[in-house]
């Protein structure tokens, strides 16, 4: 396992060193009769292959009262199938010298195996079993309920500032399925019946709601035959996969209101969350540039001003949170000792005002564009990164070739565009503000 990990890291380094710039990713794309989209990228440089399946289902596809289902299935679908015993997914991959994992967002669920290329059949078999007849039975459901509960305790409930994402979504996207996060609530998972889980599985984990993306040391013709053998017999869904209608209501009286969250923390934090553009729009790319100007790296504006010079914050950041149906833009800062949240918030707002009133200078703008291009090239430096990007672009935009062309959208962004989106979205009536304060403060106040 360790040798295989080192090999992957070496491949990434070689790809970056050899090119230093974006390289053309060649691929073929086709669709099986059952609706499964397939994308294949052949690269025989080293004997590794990434086998991935992206299901177009995330927490935004859940109904009220069924929050957490998509993330729960991320875990449950490792329980096994009719032909794979409980816990054997990991054993098969580990014994083959590979790696596997999965992740869930509000828009998608993604499974992958990184394998030596002579184990391609194994990856295809595992993913076809997961898609065709995952094991959904009481013992697995009860086991994974406890796993998810423990994950929530570790990552959110007992993690300082761990509920920020939940609080932002609840306040910014209320009235839509983006108001809850993938982890969901334990109340919803506890009350769910086995039949609820089976219905969710049969609705969303179907060939016509998935993309099988494979990248690495493969032969296209033989891989097509294997895919037909493993995935061809899986029946597509009889009904269209349901999609939610997203209708955001104006923030109204909630706009620019400061809500307080008392947490197990030592130092307060300030979070400003604005509604922003959805992913893939022209405004989205300008927003990404804006975010880097404000907080990417030690030379960014917020870092230099609020952390290094004024010493108002111990840590600072901003980032776009653009999804398929909604968008957000977050500024956050951890307050330095002796500084009030009000002071930090005022200073954060001053940085926002600066980018709204003054164009980003040439040197600073070029530095940020270089950062974006380097990160973009880095994502295409591994077979897993390529496979995942191809699947993302196909699912969200119906255009896998954006892996080769999206960078040009960033390059079209101008300083004027950055200033424009700052003024369009970063205003007080379009945001919510959260103050995270130590619980000891609440006790004293009471």
N, C-alpha and C positions, 0 to 999 in steps of 0.2 A: 504493500500500500504506500509506504513512504517513498519508494523508488518511483512509483507512478506519479505521485504528487510532485516530486522533484522534476520529473520529465515534463509535466504540464507547465511548471513555472519556467523551465528552461525554454520551452516552446514560446511562451509569451514574451520572454526577454529577446529571443532571436527575432521574433516578428517585429518588435518595436525597433530593435537595433538595425535590422536590415532595411526597413522601409523608411522609418521616421516620418511617414505620412500615410494618408489613407490609401489603401489598396483596393482594387476592384474585387468584390466578392461575387464569384460566379455561382449560380445555382439553377436548379430546375424546379418547377412547381407543377403539380397536377392534382386532380381530385378523384378519389375512388367513387364507385357507384353508390356507396352508402353515405357519401357526403364528407368523408374525412379528407381534409386538405393535407398534402404531403409536400415538404420542401427538402431538397437534398443538395448539400454542398460537398463536393469532393476535394479533399486536400490530402495527398498521399505523402506529405513531408515526413510525418512520424506516425507510428502505428497506434493511434488513439482515435476514438470516435465518441461523440456526444449524441446520445439518443434522448430526445425530449418530447414531451407532449404538453401543450398548453390548452387548457379548457377555458372557454370564454364564460367563466362564472366566478364571481367573487361575492363579497358581502352585499354589494348593491343589488344583487339578484334575489336576495332573501326577502321574505314577507315579514311584516311586523309580527313579532312573537316567535320568529324563527331565526333570530340573529345568531351568528356564529356557525351556521351550517356549513358554509363553504370551507372555512378554516378547519372545522371539525372533520370534514371529509379529507382534507389534506392529510390528517393523521389516520383516519379510519381506513383509507385505501392502501395503507401499508399492512393491514391486518391479514391480508392473504386473499385467496380466491378459491374456486372449486379445485384448482390444481396446485395451489401454493399454500403451504401450511402457515399457521400464524407465526409471525416473526421471521419467516424465511426469506422475505424480500432482501433484507440486509445481508443475510448469510450468503445468498447466491452471488450478490455483487461483490461482497468482501472477498469471498473465496476466489473470485475471478480477477482480483487485483484492482477493482474499480471503486468508484464512489457514487453515492446517490443522495438525493435530497429533494425537497419540495418547498414551495412557498405560496402564500395566498395574499392577494391584495383586495381592494374593493372591486376590482374589475376582472381578475383572472386567477386561475390556479395553475401552477407550473411544476411539473415533475421532470426529473432528469437522472440519467446515469452517465457517468464518465467511465469509459471502459477501454481496455486494450481492443484494438480493432478486430481481433479474432474472436471477440465475444459479442459481436453485433447481434447475432441470433438471440443471445440471452436478453439483451436490452429490449428487443422487439417482442419477445415472448412475455417478459414481465409487464410491459406496458399494454400489450393486447389483453392479457389476463385482467389487468386492472380495469380496462375499459369494458371488457365483455361480461365478466361476472365477478366483480369484487365481492368479498364476503361481508355481508351486512347482517349480523346476528347479535343477539343480546350480549354475549360474552365480550365481543370486540367493542360494541357500543359502550358498554359499562366501563371497560378498561380505558378507552380513549376519553371518555368524559373526565375521568380522574386525571389523565395526562394533561388535558386542556386546562383543567382547574389549576393544576400545579404551575403550568406555564403562565397563566394569568397572574397568579400570586407572585411568581418570580419576576416577571417582566413589567408588570403594571402595578399591582396592589402594593408590593413591597419595594418598588424601585423609586428612588427619589425623582420627582417630576415625571413619573411614568404614565400619568393619566393625561398628559398634555394633548396628545393626539385625540383621545376620546372627547375631551372637553372642547377642543376646537371644532371637531366635526359636529358635535351636538349643538353648539351655539351657532355655527356658521351655515350648516346645511339642514337645519330642522325642517321637518315635513317631507324629507326625501329619504330614500334608503342609504344615502351617503351620511346620514346623521349618526349611524353607528359604525364601528370599526370591525375589522375581520374577526377579532377575538370574540365579539358578541357578549352576551350576558350568560352567566351560569344558570339563571332562572329559566331562560329559554331552552337551553340544552337539557336541563334536568326534567322539564315537563314534556319534552318531545317524545313522541311514540316511535317505535321501530318503523311503523308504516310511514311516518313523516320522512324519515331518512331514506327509505326505499323510494318513495315518490321523488324526492329531491335528486337522488342518484339517477333514476330513469329519465328524469327531465333534462338534466344538464351534462351528465358524463356520457355523452353519446358521440358517435363519429362526426355527425354534422354540426357539432359544437366544439370541435377540437382541431388543432393543427399538430401533425407529427413532423417535427423538424430534426433532421439528422445532419451532422457535420463531422467531417474527418476522413480517415483513411478507409474509403469505401469504393466499391465499383458500382456505378449507377445502375447498370442493367441487372446485375445479380441482386442488388438491394431492392429494386422494384419488385422482383419476383418474391423475395422474402416478405416484403410488406403486403403484397397481395395474399400470400399464404396466411400470414398472421392476423391481418386486420380486415381483409376482404370479407370473411364470413360474419363479421359483427354487423348486426342489423342497425340501420339508421333509425332515428326517432320518427314516429309516424306523424307527429304534430310539430309545428314550428316551435323553435325554442323561444320562450317568452322573454321579452326585454322590457325593463321598466321605463315608464315615462318620467322624466325628471323636470319638475317645475319648481324653481326656486322662488320663494316669496321674498318681497323686500324685507330687509332687516328691521326697518321701522324703528320703534322705540328702543330696540336692542342695540342699534348702531352707536358706536363709541361709548357704550356703557362699560364700566369696569366691573367685572365679576371677580370675586375672590374665591380661591381654592386653598383650603388649609391642608398641608401635606406634611409628611414626615421628612422635613428638610431642615437644614441649618440656615441657609441663605435664601432670601426671596428671589423670585424670578418674574420677569415681565414678558408677556407674550402678546404681540399684536398680530391678528390674523385678518387679512383682507380677502374678499372674494376676488378671484382672478380668472384668467382665460383657461379654457379646457386645452388639453394636449393637442399638439399638431397645428394649431392656428397660428397665423403670423404674429399675433400678440404674444403667444406662448414663447416663441423663440427670442423675442425682445426681452421678455420677462426673465428668461434664463440668463441672458447677458446682464441684465440689471442686478440679479441676485449675485452673480460673481463679482460685480463691481463693489457691492456693499460688503460681502462677507467671505469671499473665497480666498483663503490664504492669509499669511501674516502681513501682507502689504495692502489688504483690502481696507476700505474706508472705515468700516465700523471697528475693525480690529485695531487699526492705528489710532483712531480718535477716542473710542470709548474704553478700550482696554489699556493700550500703551500710554497714551498721552493724558487723558483725563482720569484714568483709573476708576471709572464708574462701574465697570463690570469685570467679573473674573473670566467670563466667556460670553461670546456674542455670536450671532449667526442670523442668516436669513436664507430662505429657500422657497422655490415654487413647489406647490403640491398639486400638480395638474393631473386630473383624472379624465376618464372617458366622458363623463357627463357633467362634471363640475371642476372648478379650479380654485385654488387658494394661494395666498402668498403670506408667509410667516416671517416675522421678526421676533427674535427671542434673545433675552439676555439674563444672565445670573448676576444679581446685584452684589457689588463688592461690600465688604464690611464697612459700616458707618455711612452707607449711601441709602437713600430711600428709594422705593420703587418709582415714586413720582419723578425724582431727579433723573433716573435712568430712562424712563419713558420719554421725558422731555428731550433728552439728548438723542435718543433714537429717532424721534420725530424731526429733529433738526437735520439729521442725516438724510431722511426722506425728503425734506424740503429742499435740501441742497441738490439732490439728483433730479428734482422736479423743475428747478429753476435754472440750472446751469448744465450745459452739455458736457458729457464725459470727454476729457481731453484725449488727444491722439495717442500718446504713449500708454496711458492707463487703459484705453479702449483696446489697443492692440495686445496688451498683456492678457487681458481677459479673453480675447478671441483665441489667443494661443493656448490658454488653459482649456478652453472648450474643445479645441481641435485635438489636443493631446489626450483628453479623457475619451473623446469619441474614437480615436484610433486604438486606444487601449482596450475598449470593449470588444473590438474586432480582432484581438490578438490571441484569443483562445477559441478552440472549436465550440466550447460550451457558450461562450459569449456570442459567437456568430449564430449558432442555432437558436438561441433565445431571442436575439434581435430580429432574425428573420421571422420567427413566429409572432413576436410582438407587432411588427409592422404589418404583417398579413392580417392579424386579427383586428387591430384597431383601425387600420386605414385601407385594408384590402390591397396593399402594395408593398410586397416584401422587398422590392428594389430600393425602397427608402434607405436600406442599409448602405447603399452606395451614393445616394443623392441628398439625404437629409442634411448633411453638413453644409451643403450649398445654401440651405435655408438660413442657417446661422450666419453664413458669410454675407448674406444680403442685409443683415441687421445693421443699422447705422446709429450713431449717437443720437440723432433726432428721433429714431424709433424708440430708443430707450427712454428718452425724456417724455415722449408721447404716452407710452404705456404707464409710466410712473404717474402722470397726471390723470390718466383715464381710470386707473384702479386704486391708487393709493391716496384715498381721501377718507375723512373721518366717518362719513355716513355709510361707508362700505366696509366697515371693519368691526370686529369685537376685540375687547382687551381683557386679558386675564392677568390677575396678580396672584402668583403662588406665594403663600406666606407659611412660616413654620406653625405647626399645630400649637406650640407653646404660646404663640401670640393670641390664638383663639381662646385658649384657657384663661389667659390674663384678662382678655377683653370681657369674657363672661363673668 
